[in-house]
Amino acid sequence: MAGEEDDALGFFPVQEEKQGSPKQEDEQQDGQDLQDFLRQLSQRPATSRSFSTLLSAPPARLEWDFSVMANRKQILSRMAGRARPGEVCCILGGSGAGKSTLLNVLAGRQLTNRVFRIEGELRVNGRNVEPWRLRPRVAYVMQKDEFFATETPREAILFSARLRLSANHLAELEDKGIHSYISQLLESLGLSGCCDRRIGGASLNGISNGERKRVSIGVELITRPSIVFLDEPTTGLDSFSAWQVMRIVKDLALSGCTVICTIHQPSSEIFAMVDRVICLCHQRAIFQGPAVDLPKWLEESGRHVPRDYNPADYVMFLMETLPKRDVELLCDKGKLSRESSFRPSAEGGAAPHRPLDPSKMRKGFGLQVWCLTQREWRNLRRDSASLKLRFVLTAFLSILFSLVFFNVGEHPVLATLRRKSGGLLQVALAHPRLQRVRRVCMRAFCPDVPILRQQLQREVEYHYKAVVQVGFTAMFSASQPTILSFPLERSVFLREYSSNMYGTLAYFLSKMLVEVPLGAVQAFLALTLSHRCMRFQGDFWEMWATVCLLNACAVSFSLLIGCIVRFPRESGAIGPLVFVPQLLMSGTFIPVQAIPHFLRWMQYISFLQYAVKLLAIVEFRRTDPMLQRVIFRTMEVDPELTKVYIGTLLLMPRALERLSGVVAALTRQTWGVGGCAPLRLSGRMRVSLATPVKAVAPAGANRSVSRPIKGPLLRVAREVTRERLGSEDGHGGHSFGRVPLVQVGRSTVLDEVKSRVTESTPHPAWVAVPITQCPGTGKSHSVCAYQSIGDRKTQEDRYTLVPCLDPTLEVPNSFFGVFDGTVGDFASNAVKDLVVPKLLESPSWKAFRQAHGGLKPAEEERLLTEAFRDMYRWADEALLAHCARHTQHYATCTSVTVLVVGDLLVVGHLGDSRIILAKEEEEGRAGELLGEQLTLDHKPDLDGERRRIEQCGGLVVRLRNHGNKPFIRGGDFMMRKGLGEQPMQLQYSRAFGAKDLKVFGMSCMPDVRVIRMGHSPYKSVRSLVLASDGLWDVISTQEAVRIFQEAAAKNEHPAEALVTSALREQVRLGGRADNITAVTVQFDPH
């Protein structure tokens, strides 16, 4: 067990490393100041994030140097690196770069087999080890969070503890109270508020995606690991949930764990928590080292980070666009790695050892079955709707068949025939040679006997079909729920099986222990309703026992089908393919002797055939002997083989369980689970990409520092820290009304205005910014934002809030925007970082700033309109250049932006997001607010909109011969669909980044409108609402004004009220909830 393997796992004392240089100590100290500031901003007193008291595993410093080949293709080339305790090591790279392969190899989940060949070394604390020996001390958090929808976070962690903790650890926790320990772990994960709520799934509401990810981390942390691997922990999460998860990951590292994770595209808030970076490109590591050295490495490599790019975003773009030959050249020169991550071991290659048998590292078989069966019963009991439906359907079908085959077992014709023919019929049946005598006697004494014989034949046929119907109904009733449910549970089974919680036999046996008794109850109900109504002659309990055996075989066969397929729709398609032969080989529809010889072998594996024959024996064994012989001879039933039929039905479930386990083991590689063969270490390949070791931080330095930044940003950060913490150092408080602030939802902080950043948003799902005075209007305005992911897997909306855009202007100026991405968040995530720098770079904006106060109103409006158009046009060009390599990605996004400069309100718009304002009516009831829509949706299929697009310089044409998706050859551009397709949801309005649509005249030029709030009719403007189309699809303009007004009257946040109302309305209408983002600006008198 894990606790007994510590000595063998190579967890030796960590050797002290070299001290850092004075220059590096200064950099670390500056970074420590900023890190302290960020940590203080992110702390929440209500939740404790300390794992030091919960995790007591020995530290593990990883060093590796290996290469990986698959099917004679290089997957990872000369991969050398290291990860230390107390640090978060992040692996960056595009799709196919080898991130997941590197993670799986380090975690011991992908080992050498017939397909994969791994050569190299892996060391822990300076000692060579084999990856499979690390697995008891490794936690691996998969990208997808797979749980049963009906279990709670507490139950999921408790289940993992019972099956994964060693006997020593479990006894220690039992002494302290395992439930108390789990409660502490849940509190550290921030799950105390939802620990007893159901996790939920596709058909059951439950906890949020971020909470599910934290449950996944908790399930792995219960083993007290030394090393934690996370595969894209932030994928599919909104900005705040991603920030929460990475905060927990950072705290894990600070508690002494070695943390290695892959992140596809980290935001600035997330990248600030990373200590070490490994950049993979073309299956090679082009950089590895401290995250703070990444910008410096880019500069030394001749690729300066643009001012409007985050270093992490830029290096991702660089890795996608860098030719392979340039990567090889730079790697060979040794320019891309900042330190030596691996030194050859003096011990030489470790001798290969026989890997541990996974089954010997598991708990006892009985405990596995008990825990699994307990969980199955609990999930079944909580899924009351499905359980009730099964019994209702069983009762309905039993009553229906009872009415159809009512009194089918009485045979009144047999008594009439016997009375009229006397003993002649019995003599003739007993002695076939007397058939001629029987016919003569029948014609002479009983002329109507042939007619009665035909009626008897029909009665016997109906009786036999009624018996067969019992078998058919039992088979489908038992198999159908399992066929449909097991593919849904397959991912949970694979996650737990790959974590070595239990074996396949224990899992399938637990399923049988739940499904077979349930099927027995269903069979009892069905026979209770139908046995007397149909007048069956067989013993009730013997028939029930036969049906139970048939249920066991059907459940086992269904589990086998579930192991083969991946989705319920596939199981629904393959089910008839395997069950129809069961029906054909049962002998009911066609005698087995009439089946072609090359197909007759299938009768021996048809469990339905054995069950039907056994039911026939039970039913007709007590009928008239002469009728019994006729039926058995016709249906090819041999009563002497009764024990053979019973034995076959008893052994077949066991055989099918074994076969299911084999299929699951063979197909888990296809399902994404690594192989089980040992890693063959070789001392021949010890190639290191790294240059000599660079000095590291001294032992006393704060290792959590990830991005030391000096200069104006650090000074402003210190000032705001004093302001937020109430520091009384004699300098006085810093006024938020004058401090420039940039808040960006789910994204990076703009480098262009970094010198004015005071904080990034602490809660991207909800943001409120300080009140800003608006001279010339007699007003001030306050802003808040709120967003929800809805039912979507990805949050495609982004927002930007800049309360102070340009501090050189004498009047306050604010900028706000909402961006709705299409087919992902690629465009919206980039555009919201581009618009502000492009606006500040516009010559029109610079001219407005320099001459402000001396311009005529018409000239002010002209310059601001041109500045907005420059902003949109240049941001669009930058986006297209940014996604030049993403030819398969239709990166588009709509936009609504607002600039408030003194008494001027500038509105820019692209697409179907909207901006509305609320103003008081000049006539009528006082305080009555009237909503006005400031933007029009851009829909090129409307004549008026096409004319507006053409007036802005664009062109809309009807396409017929475009060869690229989404408008496939022969498709209809105006209806937005390809040949034979339904209308697509791809963005068809004017938008940023419509690189595949620009060929067809889609224009990125916005509608720009300038409003003077100091003049009629906009003197009485009270509020603005910027929102994505998810809100406007269900809420009208006036309704939004009403919700805003009610929230303001209750002192609530209007943006949250709008988003919540829209979500509620989407649910009421029965549609799928879209991403919704709202930014509200409220104007109040001084």
Secondary structure, DSSP 8 states (H G I E B T S, - for coil): -GGG-TGGGT-----------HHHHHHHHHHHHHHHHHHHHH--TTS----TTT-------EEEEEEEEETTEEEEEEEEEEE-TT-EEEEEE-TTSSHHHHHHHHTTSS---SSEEEEEEEEETTEE--GGGTGGGEEEE-SS----TTS-HHHHHHHHHHHHS-HHHHHHHHHH-HHHHHHHHHHHTT-GGGTTS----SSS--S-HHHHHHHHHHHHHTT--SEEEEESTTTT--HHHHHHHHHHHHHHHHTT-EEEEE-SS--HHHHTT--EEEEEETTEEEEEEEGGGHHHHHHHTT----TTS-HHHHHHHHHHHS-HHHHHHHHHHT-S--S------TT-S--------GGGGS--HHHHHHHHHHHHHHHHHH-HHHHHHHHHHHHHHHHHHHHHTTTTT--HHHHHHHHHHTTHHHHHHH-GGGHHHHHHHHHHH-TTHHHHHHHHHHHHHHHHHHHHHHHHHHHHHHHHHHHHHHHHHHHHHHHHHHTTSS-HHHHHHHHHHHHHHHHHHHHHHHHHHHHHHHT--S-HHHHHHHHHHHHHHHHHHHHHHHHH-SSHHHHHHHHHHHHHHHHHTTTSSS-GGGS-GGGGGGGGG-HHHHHHHHHHHHHHTTS-HHHHHHHHHHTT--GGGHHHHHHHHHHHHHHHHHHHHHHHHHHTTTTT----S-----SS-------S------TTS-TT------SHHHHHHHHHHHHHHT--SSS----TTTS---EETTS---STTGGG-----S-TTEEEEEEEEETTTTEEEEEEEEEE-TT-SS--EEEEEES-S-TTSSS-EEEEEEEEEESSSHHHHHHHHHHHHHHHH-HHHHHHHHTTTSS-HHHHHHHHHHHHHHHHHHHHHHHHHHTTT-TT---EEEEEEEEEETTEEEEEEESS-EEEEEEE-SSSSTT-EEEEE------TTSHHHHHHHHHTT------S---STTS-TT-BTTTTB-TT-----S--SS-BT-TTTGGGT-----EEEEEETTSTTSTTEEEEEEE-HHHHTT--HHHHHHHHHHHHHTT--HHHHHHHHHHHHHHHTT-----EEEEEEEEEE-
